[in-house]
Amino acid sequence: MTDVPAAAPSALSKLKIDRGVQASAGKKKSILPWAALAIVAIGVAAYYFVPRSVDVASTSVVMSTPSQQYVQLTASGYVVAQRRAAVASKASGRLIELKVREGSQLKKDDLIARLDASDIKAAILGAEAAVHQAEANVRQNTVQLIQARADLARARSLEAQGFVSPQTVENALAKNKAAFAATAAAQAALEQAQAQLKAQRVAQDYTEIRAPFDGVVLVKNANVGDIITPMSSAAGAQGAVVTMADMSTLEVEADVSEGNLSKTKVGQPVEVTLDALPSVRFRAHVSGIVPTVDRAKATVMTKIRFDQLDPRILPEMSAKVSFLSQEISASDQEPVMAVANTALVNRDGSDVVYKIKSADGSSNTVEEVPVKALRKLGDLREVSGNIKAGDKLVATPPTSLRNGSRVNLGAS
């Protein structure tokens, strides 16, 4: 009987169950839910406890004036001299002397320029000679009249005594009348010669161009050698020699919409700011309202007179005009620190603003700064505190914003 061979050990070993591997797999399966739960917990904690960026708009701390709280209406305009003249001459001639330039200060009747008057001077000499001749004729005829009157008186006396005939008296009377007529004619000729002389002297005065009022030369329109004519349409000729203005009559002319005309009245207080002097505010009043409407622009021109003129104010400067509801004082024009009304919020009973720090894009944070709210200045509020002009603030802080919060800046 033959023996049956035994099974190989390697084959039997393959039929064994590896209990260590099964335990390891089961252990891994039991850890996975806990790991997932931990990840979710970390995410929830990060959502609630890690600071998130808030989208906000920014505004700036500015310097404003208390007078802005009284502004009812604003308009724009220009400084205009109410007394202004293009100074010319009634005479025609070549300009031989010009005594002024732009900016020259003039008093009334000061000499500005002189035209060539050589022909007029010659005419004056002729008129003076004619006056002298007429005066001599008057004297001669006066003597003849005196002699004729004496002859008439003597003839009448002799006639009364019977020494001369009535015809002789008639002849003496005729001579007296002729002498009287000649004397009257000579006197009329003298007056005519004097009038001619006066006319020539007036013509000479026209060659001397003088200031019509106290003022300043704004523009020099002609130069020495130019031909000056009253009618400047002639080719190569000039009309006005200079343009001047009375600087004491400077006013602002501003256009007000006819829909806002009810907010303005004569005597109303006004604050004027000039573009050339932005840091200076001038007090003024409405001096007049032109009683007509510009149909093209639907505006009415108002004239504003400065309470006190400043030598820095010049004609044609552009101006911004604020019509006020009441009079203001010098203290109302002193600049104060102000913020937008919406930037000021109350936290735990205190007024605060949120100052933006490290404004370099996505890493901006805010600092909660306590301030003291003072006067309301229209859309602004006067404040005092640890801020300064130019600081960036959150324009409208949300209720969730706190000290140290991160913010993203949107449109300011």
Helices and strands as residue ranges (DSSP letters): H 9-13, H 19-49, E 54-56, E 58-60, E 62-64, G 66-70, E 71-81, E 84-87, E 93-98, E 105-106, E 111-115, H 118-161, H 166-206, E 208-210, E 215-220, E 227-228, E 237-238, E 242-245, G 247-249, E 250-257, G 258-263, E 269-274, E 277-294, E 299-306, E 318-324, G 331-333, E 336-340, G 341-343, E 345-347, E 350-357, E 364-377, E 380-385, E 392-394, E 406-409
